[in-house]
Amino acid sequence: LWIQRINAAARLNGTTYSRLVKDLADAGIVVDRKVLADLAVSDPKAFAAVVERAGSAGRTTADAPA
């Protein structure tokens, strides 16, 4: 159920569950799935901020020249 909630909220924010999990890891953001699912349901704005932070950190490292 947690993954389904996270995926639904992630898609509302323009990403997918798997991409979000990768971006969180790349950004060094450690949050368990239970907390992330609860955040998605109880505070969508905060969840969106987490998605944005993770995505921007992921893009920064992925887009950096080698």
GUROVEX-887081 format. One record per residue (C-alpha): residue number from 0; residue in one letter; x, y, z. Coordinates in steps of 0.001 Angstrom, whole numbers, always signed. Layout:
<pts>
{pt NUM; 'A'; {X; Y; Z}};
...
</pts>
This chain:
<pts>
{pt 0; 'L'; {+0; +0; +0}};
{pt 1; 'W'; {+2874; +2391; +779}};
{pt 2; 'I'; {+4408; +1994; -2657}};
{pt 3; 'Q'; {+1039; +2524; -4338}};
{pt 4; 'R'; {+466; +5748; -2404}};
{pt 5; 'I'; {+3971; +7012; -3130}};
{pt 6; 'N'; {+3648; +6159; -6823}};
{pt 7; 'A'; {+276; +7909; -7116}};
{pt 8; 'A'; {+1602; +11044; -5425}};
{pt 9; 'A'; {+4830; +10904; -7428}};
{pt 10; 'R'; {+2862; +10778; -10682}};
{pt 11; 'L'; {+861; +13823; -9581}};
{pt 12; 'N'; {+4242; +15533; -9263}};
{pt 13; 'G'; {+5510; +14487; -12692}};
{pt 14; 'T'; {+7650; +11477; -11835}};
{pt 15; 'T'; {+7313; +7794; -11004}};
{pt 16; 'Y'; {+7973; +5753; -7891}};
{pt 17; 'S'; {+11136; +4183; -9286}};
{pt 18; 'R'; {+12533; +7499; -10521}};
{pt 19; 'L'; {+11728; +9150; -7183}};
{pt 20; 'V'; {+13495; +6410; -5217}};
{pt 21; 'K'; {+16568; +6735; -7455}};
{pt 22; 'D'; {+16561; +10535; -7178}};
{pt 23; 'L'; {+16224; +10335; -3385}};
{pt 24; 'A'; {+19219; +7995; -3207}};
{pt 25; 'D'; {+21260; +10184; -5578}};
{pt 26; 'A'; {+20439; +13245; -3475}};
{pt 27; 'G'; {+21372; +11479; -243}};
{pt 28; 'I'; {+17868; +11932; +1158}};
{pt 29; 'V'; {+17108; +9085; +3556}};
{pt 30; 'V'; {+13426; +8563; +4258}};
{pt 31; 'D'; {+11635; +5258; +4668}};
{pt 32; 'R'; {+8654; +4328; +2545}};
{pt 33; 'K'; {+6193; +4414; +5428}};
{pt 34; 'V'; {+7061; +8031; +6230}};
{pt 35; 'L'; {+7080; +9002; +2555}};
{pt 36; 'A'; {+3638; +7433; +2023}};
{pt 37; 'D'; {+2281; +9192; +5107}};
{pt 38; 'L'; {+3687; +12489; +3864}};
{pt 39; 'A'; {+2088; +11942; +449}};
{pt 40; 'V'; {-1332; +11516; +2063}};
{pt 41; 'S'; {-1183; +13967; +4953}};
{pt 42; 'D'; {+902; +16816; +3475}};
{pt 43; 'P'; {+980; +16847; -341}};
{pt 44; 'K'; {+2854; +20179; -439}};
{pt 45; 'A'; {+5677; +18778; +1677}};
{pt 46; 'F'; {+5747; +15641; -474}};
{pt 47; 'A'; {+6003; +17842; -3577}};
{pt 48; 'A'; {+8911; +19698; -1972}};
{pt 49; 'V'; {+10703; +16395; -1328}};
{pt 50; 'V'; {+10115; +15349; -4941}};
{pt 51; 'E'; {+11433; +18689; -6186}};
{pt 52; 'R'; {+14513; +18565; -3958}};
{pt 53; 'A'; {+15308; +14983; -4962}};
{pt 54; 'G'; {+14707; +15685; -8638}};
{pt 55; 'S'; {+16800; +18829; -8725}};
{pt 56; 'A'; {+19679; +17076; -6963}};
{pt 57; 'G'; {+19420; +14148; -9368}};
{pt 58; 'R'; {+19413; +16418; -12407}};
{pt 59; 'T'; {+22357; +18399; -11090}};
{pt 60; 'T'; {+24572; +15340; -10744}};
{pt 61; 'A'; {+23332; +13693; -13931}};
{pt 62; 'D'; {+23735; +16830; -16036}};
{pt 63; 'A'; {+27159; +17796; -14710}};
{pt 64; 'P'; {+29953; +17562; -17269}};
{pt 65; 'A'; {+32339; +14666; -16779}};
</pts>
